[in-house]
Amino acid sequence: MNRFAGALAALCLAAAGTSAVVVAGPAAAAPACEIGYHVNQWQTGFTAEISVTNGATALSSWSLTWHYAGTQSVTSAWNATVRQSGTAVTAESVPYNAALPAGGTVSFGLQGTYGGTNPAPTDFALNGVTCGDPAPPVTITPTTPTTPTTPTTPPAGCAGATICDDFEGQTGTTPSGLWTVGAANCTGTGTVTVDGTVAHSGSRSVKVAGGGGYCNHAFFGTSVSGSGVLYGRFWVRHTTPLPAGHVTFMAMRDSADGGRDLRAGGQNRALQWNRESDDATLPAQSPAGVAQSVPLPTGTWSCFEFALDGAAGHLRTWLGSAEVPGLVVDGVPTPDIDQQWLARAWHPSVTDLRLGWESYGGDADTLWFDDVAVGGSRIGC
């Protein structure tokens, strides 16, 4: 896609960005390709943004191969189908970026784990030709013209997101790889499964059947870095209107607030944020405050976005690309919106992202999540 058991571990990722650019050296003829390999890594994990600049021969599809010299293990990818066998890795084009003209560039990304060191690979080959070696002679074979086909529509974009998952790589019934399933408090009848019948893009999403009652929490989540401004985006579809009671469909553990959760969900039939540590709500749950929020539509996919600036203590929220005025903390007190929120200093540093369902009364819901992305700049719908 170019467009998140028992206790879910909140891993503090001390991000240390590194970059390695592997460029074809001089050759007698044009090189087959040039590779950019840019890494952001933390203690046991990393993401890599990989760019491929084609040589002199246009390609109708492409396959990039390389070997890892360490213990790197790829867990997910975006804008390419990536497979690993031992140390050998193959990244193949997807329909919307398969055509690669001479001199053209395509980019994709992956996330993985490692132990010890994380050296950049150096033996890239494009369609079997080592990058830096001259491309083989081009043989033109006459073909029978075919009727043009409509290109596959690219999925929702991920911009420069460090986490980007459309769940198309999930092969089991329970989310795996990046994702861990569970609830921080207790579990009951709530379930989390990979669904092959409902999707925003592609053919898969994650379905959460959330039960009513405190012990029927159900979430799937992944670790994130809380430094800087954090932007998130996901598509959500659900079946039951937000209730009058308090419910949550997204939670992030805040290491700067005693490890308690920053939660997004609903109350009084409209979207709200909630701070677990002091139960502050955004907006205030007065009629005037609730009127500055919006409901979450049922039976359709909605794009939910947020921006969290821990240093400034700011929070912004969009639904369907439109900012929700009642879900904004900008440091300027606004009656009926943020008076509870600004009652004390707040500088969050979140360490995970969990999507699912948490009900504090008898309210149940069934939700689907797809096209999840987290990064350092706004990703958009």
GUVEX-604484 format. One record per residue: residue in three letters; x, y, z of N, C-alpha, C in turn. Coordinates in steps of 0.2 Angstrom, whole numbers, padded with zeros to 4 digits, always signed. Layout:
BEGIN
alaXYZXYZXYZ
...
! end
This chain:
BEGIN
met+0004-0006+0000+0000+0000+0000+0004+0006+0000
asn+0003+0011-0006+0006+0018-0005+0002+0022+0000
arg+0000+0021-0002-0006+0023+0001-0008+0018+0000
phe-0012-0003+0068-0009-0002+0071-0010-0007+0069
ala-0003-0053+0122-0005-0053+0121-0004-0052+0128
gly-0009-0053+0131-0008-0051+0137-0007-0043+0137
ala-0003-0041+0141-0001-0034+0141+0003-0032+0135
leu+0001-0027+0132+0004-0024+0126+0010-0020+0128
ala+0016-0023+0126+0022-0019+0128+0023-0013+0125
ala+0024-0008+0129+0026-0001+0127+0033+0000+0126
leu+0036+0000+0120+0043+0000+0120+0045+0007+0118
cys+0049+0010+0122+0052+0017+0121+0057+0016+0115
leu+0056+0019+0110+0061+0018+0104+0066+0024+0104
ala+0072+0023+0106+0077+0029+0106+0079+0029+0099
ala+0076+0033+0094+0077+0033+0087+0084+0036+0086
ala+0088+0033+0082+0094+0035+0080+0095+0035+0072
gly+0093+0040+0069+0093+0040+0061+0100+0039+0058
thr+0100+0035+0053+0106+0034+0049+0104+0034+0042
ser+0109+0035+0038+0108+0034+0031+0114+0031+0027
ala+0112+0027+0022+0117+0024+0018+0115+0024+0011
val+0119+0027+0007+0117+0028+0000+0122+0024-0004
val+0119+0019-0008+0123+0014-0012+0122+0016-0019
val+0127+0019-0022+0126+0022-0029+0131+0018-0034
ala+0129+0017-0040+0133+0013-0044+0139+0017-0046
gly+0145+0014-0046+0151+0018-0048+0152+0019-0056
pro+0157+0022-0058+0158+0023-0065+0158+0016-0069
ala+0155+0016-0075+0156+0010-0079+0156+0012-0086
ala+0158+0007-0090+0159+0009-0097+0152+0011-0100
ala+0147+0008-0098+0140+0009-0101+0136+0011-0095
ala+0130+0013-0097+0125+0015-0091+0124+0010-0086
pro+0124+0011-0080+0123+0006-0075+0116+0003-0075
ala+0115-0003-0073+0108-0005-0073+0103-0001-0068
cys+0106+0001-0063+0102+0005-0058+0107+0008-0053
glu+0103+0013-0049+0107+0016-0044+0102+0016-0038
ile+0104+0014-0032+0100+0013-0026+0102+0018-0020
gly+0096+0020-0017+0097+0024-0011+0094+0020-0006
tyr+0098+0019+0000+0095+0015+0005+0096+0019+0012
his+0090+0022+0014+0090+0027+0020+0087+0024+0026
val+0091+0023+0031+0088+0019+0037+0087+0024+0043
asn+0082+0022+0047+0080+0025+0053+0080+0019+0058
gln+0084+0019+0063+0084+0013+0067+0084+0015+0075
trp+0082+0010+0079+0082+0010+0086+0085+0004+0089
gln+0084+0003+0095+0088-0003+0098+0088-0009+0095
thr+0082-0012+0093+0081-0018+0090+0077-0018+0083
gly+0076-0012+0081+0071-0012+0075+0074-0006+0070
phe+0071-0006+0064+0073-0001+0059+0068-0001+0054
thr+0068+0005+0051+0064+0006+0044+0069+0008+0039
ala+0068+0006+0033+0072+0008+0027+0068+0011+0021
glu+0070+0017+0019+0067+0019+0013+0072+0018+0007
ile+0069+0014+0002+0074+0012-0003+0071+0015-0010
ser+0076+0019-0013+0074+0021-0020+0078+0018-0025
val+0075+0016-0031+0078+0013-0036+0078+0017-0043
thr+0083+0019-0045+0084+0023-0051+0086+0018-0057
asn+0081+0018-0062+0083+0013-0067+0088+0016-0072
gly+0091+0011-0076+0096+0013-0081+0093+0014-0087
ala+0096+0011-0093+0094+0013-0099+0089+0009-0102
thr+0086+0004-0099+0081+0000-0102+0075+0000-0098
ala+0069+0003-0101+0063+0003-0098+0060-0004-0096
leu+0057-0004-0090+0055-0010-0087+0047-0010-0087
ser+0044-0016-0088+0037-0016-0087+0035-0019-0080
ser+0040-0022-0077+0039-0023-0070+0046-0024-0067
trp+0047-0024-0061+0054-0024-0058+0054-0029-0052
ser+0060-0031-0051+0062-0035-0045+0069-0033-0042
leu+0069-0031-0036+0076-0029-0033+0078-0034-0028
thr+0084-0037-0028+0086-0042-0024+0092-0039-0020
trp+0093-0042-0014+0099-0040-0010+0100-0045-0005
his+0106-0045-0001+0107-0049+0005+0109-0045+0011
tyr+0106-0047+0017+0108-0044+0023+0114-0047+0026
ala+0119-0043+0028+0125-0046+0031+0124-0048+0039
gly+0119-0045+0042+0118-0046+0049+0112-0051+0050
thr+0109-0049+0056+0103-0053+0058+0096-0050+0056
gln+0096-0045+0051+0090-0041+0049+0085-0046+0047
ser+0079-0045+0049+0073-0048+0047+0067-0044+0046
val+0065-0044+0039+0059-0039+0037+0053-0042+0040
thr+0049-0037+0043+0042-0039+0046+0037-0036+0042
ser+0038-0030+0038+0032-0027+0034+0035-0023+0029
ala+0031-0021+0024+0034-0017+0018+0028-0013+0015
trp+0029-0008+0012+0024-0004+0008+0027-0002+0001
asn+0023-0001-0004+0024+0000-0011+0028-0005-0014
ala+0029-0011-0011+0032-0017-0014+0030-0023-0011
thr+0030-0029-0014+0030-0035-0011+0036-0038-0009
val+0038-0038-0002+0045-0040+0000+0044-0047+0003
arg+0049-0051+0001+0050-0058+0004+0057-0059+0006
gln+0058-0063+0011+0065-0064+0014+0065-0072+0015
ser+0071-0075+0013+0073-0082+0014+0080-0082+0016
gly+0081-0083+0023+0087-0082+0026+0090-0075+0026
thr+0096-0074+0022+0098-0067+0022+0096-0064+0015
ala+0093-0068+0011+0091-0065+0004+0084-0062+0004
val+0084-0056+0001+0078-0052+0001+0076-0051-0006
thr+0070-0051-0008+0067-0049-0014+0061-0044-0014
ala+0062-0039-0017+0056-0034-0017+0054-0033-0024
glu+0047-0035-0025+0044-0035-0032+0039-0029-0032
ser+0038-0026-0038+0034-0021-0040+0027-0023-0038
val+0022-0018-0037+0015-0019-0037+0012-0016-0043
pro+0006-0017-0044+0003-0015-0051+0004-0008-0052
tyr+0003-0003-0047+0003+0004-0048+0010+0007-0049
asn+0015+0003-0048+0022+0006-0049+0026+0001-0053
ala+0023-0003-0056+0027-0009-0060+0031-0006-0066
ala+0028-0001-0070+0031+0002-0075+0037+0007-0073
leu+0043+0005-0075+0049+0010-0073+0053+0012-0079
pro+0052+0018-0082+0055+0020-0088+0062+0021-0087
ala+0066+0021-0092+0073+0022-0092+0075+0029-0089
gly+0079+0028-0084+0080+0034-0080+0075+0036-0074
gly+0070+0032-0074+0065+0033-0069+0066+0031-0062
thr+0063+0033-0057+0064+0031-0050+0058+0029-0047
val+0058+0024-0043+0053+0021-0039+0055+0020-0032
ser+0051+0021-0027+0053+0021-0020+0048+0016-0016
phe+0051+0013-0011+0047+0008-0007+0050+0008+0000
gly+0047+0005+0005+0050+0005+0011+0048-0002+0015
leu+0052-0003+0020+0051-0009+0024+0053-0007+0031
gln+0050-0012+0036+0052-0011+0043+0054-0018+0045
gly+0059-0018+0049+0062-0025+0052+0065-0024+0058
thr+0068-0030+0060+0071-0031+0067+0078-0033+0066
tyr+0083-0032+0071+0089-0034+0070+0092-0035+0077
gly+0098-0038+0077+0102-0039+0083+0109-0037+0082
gly+0113-0034+0087+0120-0032+0085+0120-0026+0081
thr+0123-0027+0075+0124-0021+0070+0119-0022+0065
asn+0118-0016+0061+0113-0016+0056+0116-0013+0049
pro+0121-0017+0047+0124-0014+0041+0120-0014+0035
ala+0121-0009+0030+0117-0008+0024+0119-0013+0019
pro+0115-0016+0015+0117-0021+0010+0120-0017+0005
thr+0124-0021+0001+0128-0018-0005+0128-0022-0011
asp+0124-0027-0011+0124-0032-0017+0117-0031-0021
phe+0114-0025-0022+0108-0025-0025+0108-0027-0033
ala+0103-0030-0035+0102-0032-0042+0095-0030-0044
leu+0094-0027-0050+0088-0026-0053+0086-0030-0058
asn+0081-0034-0058+0079-0039-0063+0085-0044-0065
gly+0089-0045-0060+0094-0050-0060+0101-0047-0063
val+0101-0040-0064+0107-0037-0066+0110-0033-0060
thr+0116-0034-0058+0119-0031-0053+0120-0023-0054
cys+0117-0019-0049+0118-0012-0050+0125-0010-0050
gly+0126-0006-0055+0133-0004-0057+0136-0008-0063
asp+0133-0014-0064+0135-0017-0070+0131-0014-0076
pro+0134-0014-0082+0130-0012-0088+0124-0016-0089
ala+0119-0013-0091+0113-0017-0093+0114-0021-0099
pro+0111-0027-0099+0112-0031-0105+0109-0028-0111
pro+0111-0031-0117+0108-0028-0123+0100-0029-0123
val+0097-0024-0127+0090-0025-0127+0088-0028-0133
thr+0084-0034-0132+0081-0037-0138+0074-0035-0139
ile+0072-0033-0145+0065-0031-0146+0061-0036-0150
thr+0056-0039-0147+0052-0044-0150+0046-0042-0152
pro+0043-0043-0158+0037-0040-0160+0031-0044-0156
thr+0026-0040-0154+0021-0043-0150+0014-0041-0153
thr+0009-0045-0152+0003-0043-0154+0000-0038-0150
pro-0003-0032-0153-0006-0027-0148-0012-0030-0144
thr-0012-0027-0138-0017-0029-0134-0022-0023-0132
thr-0028-0024-0130-0032-0019-0128-0029-0016-0121
pro-0029-0009-0121-0026-0006-0114-0031-0008-0109
thr-0028-0009-0103-0032-0010-0097-0032-0004-0092
thr-0037-0004-0088-0037+0002-0083-0032+0000-0078
pro-0027+0005-0076-0022+0004-0071-0025+0003-0064
thr-0022-0001-0060-0024-0002-0053-0024+0005-0050
thr-0029+0007-0046-0029+0013-0042-0024+0012-0036
pro-0019+0017-0035-0015+0016-0030-0019+0017-0023
pro-0017+0014-0018-0020+0014-0012-0018+0021-0008
ala-0022+0022-0003-0021+0029+0001-0013+0030+0002
gly-0010+0036+0001-0003+0037+0002-0001+0037+0009
cys+0006+0036+0009+0009+0036+0016+0014+0041+0017
ala+0015+0045+0011+0020+0050+0012+0026+0048+0014
gly+0029+0051+0019+0036+0048+0022+0035+0045+0029
ala+0029+0041+0029+0027+0038+0036+0032+0033+0037
thr+0034+0032+0044+0038+0027+0046+0035+0020+0047
ile+0028+0021+0049+0024+0015+0049+0019+0015+0044
cys+0018+0011+0040+0013+0011+0034+0010+0004+0033
asp+0004+0002+0034+0002-0005+0033-0005-0005+0031
asp-0006-0008+0026-0013-0010+0023-0015-0017+0024
phe-0011-0021+0028-0013-0027+0030-0013-0032+0024
glu-0011-0030+0018-0011-0035+0013-0006-0041+0014
gly-0001-0039+0018+0004-0045+0019+0002-0049+0025
gln-0003-0048+0028-0006-0053+0033-0008-0060+0030
thr-0005-0065+0032-0007-0072+0029-0011-0076+0034
gly-0011-0074+0041-0015-0078+0046-0021-0075+0048
thr-0024-0077+0053-0031-0075+0055-0030-0069+0060
thr-0024-0069+0063-0023-0064+0069-0017-0059+0066
pro-0018-0053+0067-0012-0048+0065-0006-0050+0068
ser+0000-0050+0064+0006-0052+0066+0011-0047+0063
gly+0018-0049+0064+0023-0044+0061+0023-0038+0066
leu+0022-0032+0063+0022-0026+0067+0017-0026+0073
trp+0012-0030+0073+0006-0030+0077+0006-0035+0083
thr+0004-0033+0089+0003-0037+0094-0004-0037+0097
val-0008-0042+0098-0015-0042+0100-0015-0043+0107
gly-0020-0039+0111-0021-0040+0118-0024-0034+0121
ala-0024-0033+0127-0027-0028+0131-0023-0027+0137
ala-0023-0020+0139-0018-0019+0145-0021-0021+0151
asn-0028-0021+0152-0031-0023+0158-0034-0030+0158
cys-0039-0032+0155-0041-0038+0155-0045-0040+0148
thr-0046-0046+0146-0049-0048+0140-0055-0052+0142
gly-0060-0052+0137-0066-0056+0138-0068-0059+0131
thr-0074-0056+0129-0077-0059+0123-0074-0055+0117
gly-0071-0049+0117-0068-0045+0112-0063-0049+0108
thr-0063-0049+0101-0059-0052+0097-0056-0048+0091
val-0050-0049+0089-0046-0046+0084-0044-0051+0078
thr-0046-0050+0072-0045-0054+0067-0043-0051+0060
val-0039-0054+0056-0038-0052+0049-0044-0053+0045
asp-0047-0048+0042-0054-0049+0038-0052-0049+0030
gly-0054-0054+0027-0053-0054+0019-0059-0052+0016
thr-0064-0050+0019-0071-0048+0016-0072-0041+0015
val-0069-0037+0020-0071-0030+0020-0064-0026+0020
ala-0063-0021+0016-0057-0018+0016-0058-0011+0013
his-0054-0006+0015-0054+0001+0012-0050+0001+0006
ser-0044-0002+0006-0040-0003+0000-0038-0010+0000
gly-0037-0013-0006-0034-0020-0007-0040-0025-0005
ser-0038-0030-0001-0043-0035+0000-0043-0037+0008
arg-0039-0034+0012-0039-0036+0019-0039-0030+0024
ser-0042-0031+0029-0042-0026+0035-0042-0030+0041
val-0042-0026+0047-0042-0029+0053-0049-0028+0057
lys-0052-0033+0059-0059-0033+0061-0058-0033+0069
val-0062-0029+0073-0062-0029+0080-0069-0030+0082
ala-0071-0035+0085-0077-0036+0088-0077-0035+0095
gly-0079-0029+0097-0078-0026+0103-0085-0027+0107
gly-0084-0030+0113-0090-0032+0118-0091-0026+0122
gly-0097-0026+0125-0098-0021+0131-0095-0023+0137
gly-0094-0019+0141-0091-0021+0148-0084-0020+0148
tyr-0081-0018+0154-0074-0017+0155-0069-0022+0153
cys-0071-0028+0154-0066-0034+0153-0067-0036+0146
asn-0070-0033+0141-0071-0035+0134-0066-0031+0130
his-0061-0028+0132-0057-0024+0128-0053-0028+0123
ala-0052-0026+0117-0049-0029+0112-0045-0024+0108
phe-0038-0025+0107-0034-0020+0103-0029-0024+0100
phe-0026-0021+0094-0020-0023+0091-0016-0017+0091
gly-0009-0018+0092-0005-0012+0092+0002-0013+0090
thr+0006-0007+0090+0013-0007+0088+0017-0002+0092
ser+0023-0002+0092+0027+0003+0096+0028+0009+0091
val+0028+0015+0094+0030+0021+0090+0035+0025+0094
ser+0038+0030+0091+0042+0034+0094+0039+0041+0096
gly+0039+0043+0102+0036+0049+0104+0039+0055+0103
ser+0045+0055+0101+0049+0062+0100+0047+0066+0094
gly+0047+0072+0095+0045+0077+0089+0037+0077+0089
val+0035+0079+0083+0028+0079+0082+0026+0073+0078
leu+0021+0070+0081+0019+0063+0079+0012+0064+0075
tyr+0012+0062+0069+0006+0062+0065+0003+0054+0064
gly-0003+0054+0064-0006+0047+0063-0012+0048+0058
arg-0013+0042+0055-0019+0042+0050-0021+0035+0050
phe-0028+0033+0050-0030+0027+0049-0037+0028+0046
trp-0040+0023+0043-0047+0022+0040-0050+0018+0045
val-0056+0020+0047-0060+0015+0052-0067+0015+0049
arg-0070+0009+0050-0077+0008+0048-0081+0005+0054
his-0087+0007+0056-0090+0003+0062-0097+0003+0061
thr-0101-0001+0065-0108-0003+0064-0113+0001+0068
thr-0111+0003+0074-0115+0005+0079-0113+0012+0081
pro-0118+0017+0081-0116+0024+0082-0113+0025+0089
leu-0109+0030+0089-0105+0031+0096-0111+0032+0101
pro-0110+0029+0107-0115+0029+0112-0115+0036+0117
ala-0119+0036+0121-0119+0042+0126-0113+0040+0131
gly-0112+0034+0132-0107+0032+0137-0100+0033+0134
his-0095+0032+0138-0088+0033+0136-0085+0027+0133
val-0082+0027+0127-0079+0022+0123-0073+0024+0120
thr-0068+0020+0118-0062+0021+0115-0061+0016+0110
phe-0058+0019+0104-0056+0015+0098-0049+0016+0097
met-0045+0020+0100-0038+0021+0099-0035+0023+0106
ala-0029+0020+0108-0026+0022+0114-0018+0022+0112
met-0015+0027+0116-0008+0027+0116-0005+0028+0123
arg+0000+0024+0124+0003+0024+0131+0007+0031+0132
asp+0006+0035+0137+0010+0041+0137+0015+0040+0143
ser+0022+0039+0141+0027+0038+0146+0028+0044+0150
ala+0026+0050+0148+0027+0056+0152+0021+0058+0157
asp+0016+0053+0157+0010+0054+0161+0009+0047+0165
gly+0015+0045+0168+0014+0039+0172+0012+0033+0168
gly+0013+0032+0162+0012+0026+0158+0004+0026+0157
arg+0000+0031+0158-0007+0030+0157-0008+0032+0150
asp-0014+0030+0148-0016+0031+0141-0019+0038+0139
leu-0017+0040+0133-0021+0045+0129-0025+0042+0124
arg-0032+0043+0125-0037+0039+0122-0041+0043+0117
ala-0043+0041+0111-0048+0044+0106-0054+0039+0106
gly-0059+0042+0106-0065+0038+0106-0072+0042+0105
gly-0076+0041+0110-0083+0045+0109-0086+0045+0116
gln-0090+0050+0117-0095+0051+0123-0100+0056+0120
asn-0106+0055+0123-0112+0059+0121-0113+0059+0114
arg-0111+0053+0111-0113+0052+0103-0108+0056+0099
ala-0103+0058+0101-0098+0062+0097-0091+0060+0099
leu-0086+0062+0094-0079+0060+0095-0076+0064+0101
gln-0072+0061+0105-0068+0065+0110-0062+0061+0111
trp-0057+0065+0114-0051+0063+0117-0052+0062+0125
asn-0048+0058+0128-0049+0057+0135-0042+0055+0138
arg-0040+0059+0143-0034+0057+0147-0035+0053+0153
glu-0032+0047+0152-0034+0042+0157-0031+0044+0164
ser-0026+0048+0165-0023+0049+0171-0028+0054+0176
asp-0032+0058+0173-0036+0063+0176-0043+0063+0173
asp-0044+0059+0168-0051+0058+0165-0053+0065+0162
ala-0048+0069+0160-0050+0075+0157-0052+0073+0150
thr-0057+0077+0147-0060+0076+0141-0059+0082+0136
leu-0059+0080+0130-0058+0085+0124-0063+0084+0119
pro-0069+0087+0118-0070+0094+0121-0073+0092+0128
ala-0075+0098+0132-0079+0097+0138-0085+0094+0136
gln-0088+0090+0141-0094+0086+0139-0101+0091+0141
ser-0100+0097+0140-0106+0101+0140-0109+0101+0133
pro-0116+0103+0133-0119+0103+0126-0115+0108+0121
ala-0113+0113+0124-0109+0118+0119-0103+0115+0117
gly-0099+0111+0121-0093+0108+0120-0094+0102+0115
val-0099+0098+0116-0101+0092+0112-0102+0094+0105
ala-0106+0100+0104-0108+0103+0098-0102+0105+0094
gln-0096+0106+0097-0090+0107+0093-0086+0101+0090
ser-0089+0095+0092-0086+0089+0089-0091+0086+0084
val-0090+0080+0082-0094+0077+0076-0095+0070+0078
pro-0100+0066+0076-0101+0059+0076-0096+0056+0072
leu-0095+0049+0073-0092+0045+0068-0097+0041+0064
pro-0097+0042+0057-0102+0039+0053-0102+0032+0053
thr-0107+0028+0053-0108+0021+0053-0108+0018+0046
gly-0106+0012+0044-0107+0009+0038-0103+0012+0032
thr-0098+0016+0034-0094+0018+0029-0087+0019+0031
trp-0082+0020+0027-0075+0021+0029-0074+0028+0031
ser-0071+0030+0036-0069+0037+0038-0062+0037+0039
cys-0059+0043+0037-0052+0044+0038-0051+0048+0044
phe-0047+0045+0049-0046+0049+0056-0039+0050+0056
glu-0037+0057+0057-0030+0059+0057-0029+0063+0064
phe-0023+0063+0066-0021+0067+0072-0014+0069+0072
ala-0013+0074+0075-0006+0077+0076-0005+0078+0083
leu+0001+0076+0086+0002+0076+0093+0009+0080+0094
asp+0010+0086+0097+0016+0089+0098+0017+0089+0105
gly+0021+0085+0108+0023+0084+0115+0026+0090+0118
ala+0031+0093+0114+0035+0098+0117+0030+0104+0118
ala+0026+0106+0114+0021+0111+0114+0015+0110+0118
gly+0013+0103+0119+0007+0101+0122+0001+0102+0118
his+0002+0102+0111-0003+0103+0106-0006+0097+0103
leu-0012+0097+0101-0016+0091+0098-0021+0094+0093
arg-0021+0091+0087-0025+0092+0082-0028+0086+0079
thr-0035+0086+0077-0038+0081+0074-0042+0082+0068
trp-0042+0078+0063-0046+0078+0057-0050+0072+0056
leu-0056+0073+0053-0060+0068+0051-0062+0069+0044
gly-0060+0064+0039-0061+0066+0032-0058+0072+0030
ser-0052+0073+0032-0048+0079+0030-0050+0086+0033
ala-0056+0086+0037-0058+0092+0040-0057+0092+0047
glu-0053+0098+0049-0051+0098+0056-0058+0099+0060
val-0058+0095+0066-0063+0095+0071-0062+0101+0076
pro-0065+0106+0076-0064+0112+0081-0064+0110+0088
gly-0068+0105+0090-0068+0103+0097-0063+0098+0099
leu-0059+0096+0095-0054+0091+0096-0047+0094+0095
val-0046+0101+0097-0040+0104+0096-0037+0107+0102
val-0031+0106+0104-0027+0109+0110-0022+0113+0107
asp-0022+0120+0107-0017+0124+0104-0014+0129+0108
gly-0015+0128+0115-0012+0132+0120-0016+0139+0122
val-0021+0140+0118-0026+0146+0119-0032+0143+0122
pro-0034+0145+0128-0040+0142+0131-0046+0144+0127
thr-0050+0139+0126-0057+0140+0123-0062+0137+0127
pro-0067+0141+0129-0073+0139+0133-0076+0133+0130
asp-0078+0128+0134-0082+0122+0133-0078+0117+0129
ile-0071+0118+0128-0067+0114+0124-0062+0111+0128
asp-0057+0115+0130-0051+0113+0133-0049+0115+0140
gln-0055+0117+0144-0053+0120+0150-0051+0114+0155
gln-0053+0108+0154-0051+0102+0158-0044+0100+0156
trp-0043+0101+0149-0036+0099+0147-0031+0103+0149
leu-0032+0110+0150-0027+0114+0152-0026+0115+0159
ala-0030+0111+0163-0030+0112+0170-0023+0110+0173
arg-0019+0107+0169-0012+0105+0171-0008+0105+0165
ala-0001+0106+0167+0004+0105+0161+0003+0098+0158
trp+0004+0098+0151+0003+0092+0148+0008+0092+0142
his+0013+0087+0142+0018+0086+0137+0019+0079+0135
pro+0015+0076+0131+0015+0069+0131+0021+0066+0127
ser+0023+0060+0128+0028+0056+0125+0025+0049+0124
val+0022+0048+0118+0018+0041+0118+0023+0036+0115
thr+0022+0030+0117+0027+0024+0115+0023+0019+0111
asp+0017+0019+0110+0013+0014+0106+0007+0017+0103
leu+0004+0013+0099-0002+0015+0095-0006+0008+0095
arg-0012+0009+0098-0017+0003+0099-0024+0005+0096
leu-0026+0001+0092-0033+0002+0089-0037-0004+0091
gly-0043-0002+0092-0048-0008+0094-0054-0005+0098
trp-0056-0008+0103-0062-0006+0107-0062-0007+0114
glu-0064-0001+0118-0064-0001+0125-0070+0002+0127
ser-0074-0002+0131-0081+0001+0133-0081+0001+0140
tyr-0083+0006+0143-0084+0006+0151-0091+0005+0153
gly-0095+0004+0149-0102+0002+0151-0104-0004+0147
gly-0110-0004+0144-0113-0010+0141-0113-0009+0133
asp-0109-0005+0131-0109-0003+0124-0104-0007+0120
ala-0107-0011+0114-0103-0015+0110-0102-0012+0103
asp-0098-0014+0099-0097-0011+0092-0093-0016+0088
thr-0093-0016+0082-0089-0020+0077-0086-0015+0073
leu-0079-0015+0072-0075-0010+0069-0070-0014+0064
trp-0069-0010+0059-0063-0012+0054-0058-0007+0054
phe-0052-0008+0053-0047-0003+0053-0042-0005+0047
asp-0040+0000+0043-0036-0001+0037-0032+0005+0036
asp-0027+0004+0031-0022+0009+0029-0020+0013+0035
val-0016+0010+0040-0014+0014+0045-0007+0016+0044
ala-0006+0023+0046+0001+0026+0045+0003+0031+0050
val+0009+0031+0052+0012+0035+0057+0018+0038+0055
gly+0019+0044+0056+0026+0048+0053+0027+0054+0057
gly+0032+0058+0054+0034+0064+0057+0031+0070+0053
ser+0027+0069+0048+0023+0074+0045+0016+0072+0043
arg+0012+0077+0041+0005+0075+0040+0005+0070+0034
ile+0001+0065+0035+0001+0060+0030-0005+0061+0025
gly-0011+0063+0028-0017+0064+0024-0021+0058+0022
cys-0027+0059+0019-0031+0054+0018-0031+0052+0011
! end
